[in-house]
């Protein structure tokens, strides 16, 4: 669902890539121009093991100067426009620097 809203430069005319490799990790969605990763979290991310893995992964990605935005699949489903507005605001902020 989120991919339909990110592809074809719909968010601030920025290009997002789906399932983009970053080091040994794969980002759900990545915008190189804004150095932004958007991760869609499901139930497996809520487990202790999932949270530990995500923390290690996010730390490495952030050390590369990339911001990680985590959003639950449920939130995307229930608050689609709010999620889009949040992504747009982050893109504008990152690009203004």
Backbone as a printed PyTorch tensor [residue, N CA C, xyz], in Angstrom:
tensor([[[  0.8180,  -1.1950,   0.0000],
         [  0.0000,   0.0000,   0.0000],
         [  0.8650,   1.2630,   0.0000]],

        [[  1.9040,   1.3100,   0.8420],
         [  2.7410,   2.5060,   0.9170],
         [  3.4810,   2.7400,  -0.3980]],

        [[  3.9030,   1.6770,  -1.0510],
         [  4.6400,   1.8290,  -2.3040],
         [  3.8410,   2.6290,  -3.3360]],

        [[  2.5350,   2.4380,  -3.3730],
         [  1.6980,   3.1890,  -4.3160],
         [  1.7940,   4.6900,  -4.0640]],

        [[  2.0790,   5.0710,  -2.8210],
         [  2.1430,   6.4850,  -2.4540],
         [  3.5520,   7.0550,  -2.5350]],

        [[  4.5520,   6.1910,  -2.6580],
         [  5.9390,   6.6500,  -2.7310],
         [  6.4880,   6.6470,  -4.1550]],

        [[  6.0280,   5.7170,  -4.9580],
         [  6.6060,   5.5630,  -6.3030],
         [  6.2230,   6.7250,  -7.2210]],

        [[  6.9150,   6.8000,  -8.3280],
         [  6.6560,   7.8170,  -9.3590],
         [  6.7680,   9.2450,  -8.8370]],

        [[  7.6840,   9.4500,  -7.8950],
         [  7.9910,  10.8020,  -7.3780],
         [  6.7710,  11.5220,  -6.7930]],

        [[  5.9000,  10.8040,  -6.1240],
         [  4.6950,  11.4110,  -5.5600],
         [  4.9630,  12.1900,  -4.2790]],

        [[  6.0420,  11.9060,  -3.5990],
         [  6.3700,  12.5900,  -2.3570],
         [  7.4540,  13.6230,  -2.6450]],

        [[  7.0930,  14.8820,  -2.7080],
         [  8.0320,  15.9870,  -2.9190],
         [  8.9210,  15.7690,  -4.1390]],

        [[  8.4120,  15.0710,  -5.1240],
         [  9.1390,  14.7880,  -6.3710],
         [ 10.4410,  14.0230,  -6.1420]],

        [[ 10.4970,  13.2710,  -5.0550],
         [ 11.6830,  12.4820,  -4.7270],
         [ 11.5070,  11.0410,  -5.1910]],

        [[ 12.6120,  10.4260,  -5.5670],
         [ 12.6100,   9.0300,  -6.0000],
         [ 12.8380,   8.1130,  -4.8090]],

        [[ 11.9540,   7.1650,  -4.6230],
         [ 12.1300,   6.1160,  -3.6170],
         [ 12.4110,   4.8100,  -4.3370]],

        [[ 13.2810,   4.0170,  -3.7430],
         [ 13.5610,   2.6800,  -4.2640],
         [ 13.0270,   1.6730,  -3.2560]],

        [[ 12.4310,   0.6230,  -3.7600],
         [ 11.8590,  -0.4120,  -2.8970],
         [ 12.8660,  -1.5430,  -2.7490]],

        [[ 12.9720,  -2.0830,  -1.5190],
         [ 13.8840,  -3.1910,  -1.2160],
         [ 15.3060,  -2.8590,  -1.6720]],

        [[ 15.7920,  -1.7200,  -1.1890],
         [ 17.1000,  -1.2010,  -1.5990],
         [ 18.1940,  -1.6770,  -0.6470]],

        [[ 19.2790,  -2.2700,  -1.1730],
         [ 20.3650,  -2.7410,  -0.3100],
         [ 21.1690,  -1.5790,   0.2680]],

        [[ 21.4400,  -1.6800,   1.5600],
         [ 22.3190,  -0.7410,   2.2660],
         [ 23.2700,  -1.5900,   3.1000]],

        [[ 24.5060,  -1.7000,   2.6830],
         [ 25.4370,  -2.5880,   3.3720],
         [ 24.9130,  -4.0090,   3.3170]],

        [[ 24.8290,  -4.6400,   4.4760],
         [ 24.3070,  -6.0120,   4.5390],
         [ 22.7990,  -6.0380,   4.7840]],

        [[ 22.1750,  -4.8710,   4.8220],
         [ 20.7500,  -4.7590,   5.1110],
         [ 19.9700,  -4.3940,   3.8470]],

        [[ 18.6620,  -4.5560,   3.9270],
         [ 17.7750,  -4.1500,   2.8380],
         [ 16.7070,  -3.2330,   3.4160]],

        [[ 16.6450,  -2.0180,   2.8760],
         [ 15.6410,  -1.0490,   3.3200],
         [ 14.3310,  -1.3070,   2.5850]],

        [[ 13.2190,  -1.2070,   3.3050],
         [ 11.9190,  -1.3420,   2.6420],
         [ 11.8000,  -0.2940,   1.5380]],

        [[ 12.0680,   0.9720,   1.9020],
         [ 12.0160,   2.0750,   0.9410],
         [ 13.1660,   3.0260,   1.2520]],

        [[ 13.8360,   3.5030,   0.2030],
         [ 14.9880,   4.3830,   0.3960],
         [ 14.9430,   5.5320,  -0.5960]],

        [[ 15.1200,   6.7420,  -0.0780],
         [ 15.2330,   7.9420,  -0.8980],
         [ 16.6600,   8.4530,  -0.7490]],

        [[ 17.4700,   8.2870,  -1.7920],
         [ 18.8820,   8.6740,  -1.7320],
         [ 19.0490,  10.1840,  -1.6060]],

        [[ 18.2180,  10.9590,  -2.3150],
         [ 18.3620,  12.4190,  -2.2790],
         [ 18.2020,  12.9630,  -0.8640]],

        [[ 17.2720,  12.4140,  -0.1170],
         [ 17.0100,  12.8780,   1.2500],
         [ 17.7120,  12.0250,   2.2980]],

        [[ 18.3830,  10.9620,   1.8600],
         [ 19.0390,  10.0350,   2.7840],
         [ 18.0440,   9.5890,   3.8670]],

        [[ 16.9180,   9.0480,   3.3840],
         [ 15.8190,   8.6180,   4.2470],
         [ 15.4330,   7.1830,   3.9320]],

        [[ 15.3450,   6.3800,   4.9850],
         [ 14.8250,   5.0160,   4.8950],
         [ 13.4620,   5.0080,   5.5740]],

        [[ 12.4830,   4.4120,   4.9230],
         [ 11.1670,   4.2050,   5.5280],
         [ 10.9890,   2.7020,   5.6900]],

        [[ 10.8000,   2.2800,   6.9270],
         [ 10.6100,   0.8680,   7.2550],
         [  9.1730,   0.6370,   7.6870]],

        [[  8.5560,  -0.3740,   7.1240],
         [  7.1940,  -0.7550,   7.4970],
         [  7.2910,  -1.9490,   8.4310]],

        [[  6.8710,  -1.7460,   9.6660],
         [  7.0090,  -2.7750,  10.6950],
         [  5.7250,  -3.5650,  10.8810]],

        [[  5.8750,  -4.8760,  10.8550],
         [  4.7860,  -5.7930,  11.1670],
         [  5.0030,  -6.3940,  12.5420]],

        [[  4.2670,  -7.4400,  12.8490],
         [  4.2890,  -8.0540,  14.1790],
         [  5.6660,  -8.5790,  14.5680]],

        [[  6.4350,  -9.0830,  13.6120],
         [  7.7440,  -9.6460,  13.9490],
         [  8.7040,  -8.5930,  14.4900]],

        [[  8.4590,  -7.3270,  14.2010],
         [  9.3130,  -6.2550,  14.7150],
         [  8.9870,  -5.9200,  16.1690]],

        [[  7.8830,  -6.4270,  16.6700],
         [  7.4660,  -6.1320,  18.0440],
         [  8.0060,  -7.1360,  19.0470]],

        [[  8.6090,  -8.2110,  18.5710],
         [  9.1950,  -9.1960,  19.4790],
         [ 10.5200,  -8.6670,  20.0140]],

        [[ 10.9900,  -9.2460,  21.1000],
         [ 12.2820,  -8.8390,  21.6640],
         [ 13.3990,  -9.0290,  20.6420]],

        [[ 13.4110, -10.1670,  19.9830],
         [ 14.4300, -10.4450,  18.9700],
         [ 14.3340,  -9.4410,  17.8130]],

        [[ 13.1300,  -9.1580,  17.3800],
         [ 12.9240,  -8.1990,  16.2980],
         [ 13.3840,  -6.8060,  16.6730]],

        [[ 13.0720,  -6.3800,  17.8840],
         [ 13.4970,  -5.0500,  18.3520],
         [ 15.0100,  -4.9500,  18.4370]],

        [[ 15.6600,  -6.0170,  18.9290],
         [ 17.1340,  -6.0140,  19.0080],
         [ 17.7470,  -5.9060,  17.6200]],

        [[ 17.2500,  -6.7130,  16.6970],
         [ 17.7680,  -6.6880,  15.3260],
         [ 17.5620,  -5.3080,  14.6960]],

        [[ 16.3720,  -4.7430,  14.8710],
         [ 16.0850,  -3.4240,  14.3060],
         [ 17.0010,  -2.3580,  14.8950]],

        [[ 17.2770,  -2.4330,  16.1930],
         [ 18.1370,  -1.4380,  16.8410],
         [ 19.5510,  -1.4840,  16.2650]],

        [[ 20.0810,  -2.6810,  16.0870],
         [ 21.4290,  -2.8340,  15.5170],
         [ 21.4470,  -2.3040,  14.0840]],

        [[ 20.4670,  -2.6940,  13.3360],
         [ 20.3470,  -2.2900,  11.9340],
         [ 20.1870,  -0.7770,  11.8060]],

        [[ 19.2710,  -0.2040,  12.6010],
         [ 19.0370,   1.2390,  12.5490],
         [ 20.2910,   2.0130,  12.9380]],

        [[ 21.0030,   1.5290,  13.9470],
         [ 22.2320,   2.2010,  14.3830],
         [ 23.2280,   2.2610,  13.2240]],

        [[ 23.4250,   1.1320,  12.5370],
         [ 24.3690,   1.1010,  11.4220],
         [ 23.9260,   2.0590,  10.3150]],

        [[ 22.6510,   2.0470,   9.9710],
         [ 22.1450,   2.9220,   8.9100],
         [ 22.3240,   4.3870,   9.3010]],

        [[ 22.0150,   4.7310,  10.5460],
         [ 22.1570,   6.1130,  10.9980],
         [ 23.6210,   6.5450,  11.0160]],

        [[ 24.5240,   5.6170,  11.2950],
         [ 25.9580,   5.9310,  11.2440],
         [ 26.3960,   6.3020,   9.8280]],

        [[ 25.6240,   5.9090,   8.8450],
         [ 25.9120,   6.2600,   7.4510],
         [ 25.2980,   7.6200,   7.0800]],

        [[ 24.6780,   8.2810,   8.0550],
         [ 24.0580,   9.5810,   7.8080],
         [ 22.6630,   9.4990,   7.2210]],

        [[ 22.0240,   8.3630,   7.4020],
         [ 20.6890,   8.1340,   6.8480],
         [ 19.6760,   8.0900,   7.9920]],

        [[ 18.5850,   8.8110,   7.8460],
         [ 17.5130,   8.8070,   8.8410],
         [ 16.6140,   7.5980,   8.6080]],

        [[ 16.2270,   6.9380,   9.6840],
         [ 15.3210,   5.7900,   9.5970],
         [ 13.9730,   6.1850,  10.2000]],

        [[ 12.9310,   6.0570,   9.4070],
         [ 11.5640,   6.2950,   9.8700],
         [ 10.8540,   4.9530,   9.9000]],

        [[ 10.4010,   4.5540,  11.0830],
         [  9.6830,   3.2830,  11.2410],
         [  8.1970,   3.5760,  11.4100]],

        [[  7.3960,   2.8840,  10.6270],
         [  5.9490,   3.0620,  10.6640],
         [  5.3190,   1.6750,  10.6600]],

        [[  4.3370,   1.4720,  11.5040],
         [  3.6700,   0.1650,  11.5030],
         [  2.7370,   0.0550,  10.2960]],

        [[  2.5920,  -1.1580,   9.8280],
         [  1.6640,  -1.4080,   8.7310],
         [  0.2530,  -0.9930,   9.0970]],

        [[ -0.1040,  -1.2000,  10.3570],
         [ -1.4440,  -0.8310,  10.8350],
         [ -1.6570,   0.6760,  10.7370]],

        [[ -0.6320,   1.4470,  11.1210],
         [ -0.7560,   2.9050,  11.0500],
         [ -0.9070,   3.3630,   9.6000]],

        [[ -0.1620,   2.7490,   8.7000],
         [ -0.2890,   3.0930,   7.2790],
         [ -1.7170,   2.8370,   6.8130]],

        [[ -2.2720,   1.7270,   7.2560],
         [ -3.6370,   1.3600,   6.8770],
         [ -4.6660,   2.3430,   7.4330]],

        [[ -4.4990,   2.7450,   8.7020],
         [ -5.5010,   3.5700,   9.3770],
         [ -5.2930,   5.0690,   9.2000]],

        [[ -4.0420,   5.4950,   9.0090],
         [ -3.7150,   6.9230,   8.9600],
         [ -2.8850,   7.2440,   7.7220]],

        [[ -3.3440,   6.8050,   6.5840],
         [ -2.5590,   6.9090,   5.3520],
         [ -2.1170,   8.3390,   5.0590]],

        [[ -3.0290,   9.2850,   5.0840],
         [ -2.6690,  10.6670,   4.7430],
         [ -1.7410,  11.2820,   5.7810]],

        [[ -1.9350,  10.9550,   7.0580],
         [ -1.0480,  11.4640,   8.0930],
         [  0.3710,  10.9390,   7.8840]],

        [[  0.4840,   9.6760,   7.5160],
         [  1.7970,   9.0870,   7.2360],
         [  2.4400,   9.7980,   6.0490]],

        [[  1.6820,  10.0280,   4.9970],
         [  2.2080,  10.7400,   3.8260],
         [  2.6610,  12.1480,   4.1990]],

        [[  1.8720,  12.8360,   5.0050],
         [  2.2400,  14.1860,   5.4440],
         [  3.5160,  14.1610,   6.2710]],

        [[  3.6660,  13.1530,   7.1210],
         [  4.8750,  13.0210,   7.9330],
         [  6.1000,  12.7870,   7.0450]],

        [[  5.9670,  11.9150,   6.0750],
         [  7.0760,  11.6510,   5.1470],
         [  7.4110,  12.9200,   4.3630]],

        [[  6.3990,  13.6250,   3.8830],
         [  6.6330,  14.8710,   3.1420],
         [  7.3790,  15.8890,   3.9970]],

        [[  6.9760,  16.0390,   5.2600],
         [  7.6310,  16.9990,   6.1550],
         [  9.0940,  16.6230,   6.3730]],

        [[  9.3660,  15.3480,   6.5600],
         [ 10.7500,  14.9000,   6.7450],
         [ 11.5570,  15.1520,   5.4760]],

        [[ 10.9830,  14.8590,   4.3260],
         [ 11.6840,  15.1060,   3.0580],
         [ 12.0200,  16.5840,   2.9060]],

        [[ 11.0540,  17.4540,   3.1520],
         [ 11.3030,  18.8990,   3.0270],
         [ 12.4020,  19.3440,   3.9790]],

        [[ 12.3550,  18.8530,   5.2190],
         [ 13.3740,  19.2280,   6.2040],
         [ 14.7530,  18.7400,   5.7820]],

        [[ 14.8440,  17.4880,   5.3530],
         [ 16.1370,  16.9110,   4.9680],
         [ 16.7120,  17.6060,   3.7340]],

        [[ 15.8540,  18.0270,   2.8320],
         [ 16.3240,  18.6600,   1.5980],
         [ 16.6690,  20.1290,   1.7840]],

        [[ 16.1810,  20.7440,   2.8550],
         [ 16.4590,  22.1640,   3.0990],
         [ 17.8290,  22.3830,   3.7280]],

        [[ 18.4740,  21.3080,   4.1540],
         [ 19.7820,  21.4300,   4.8220],
         [ 20.8940,  21.5550,   3.8150]]])
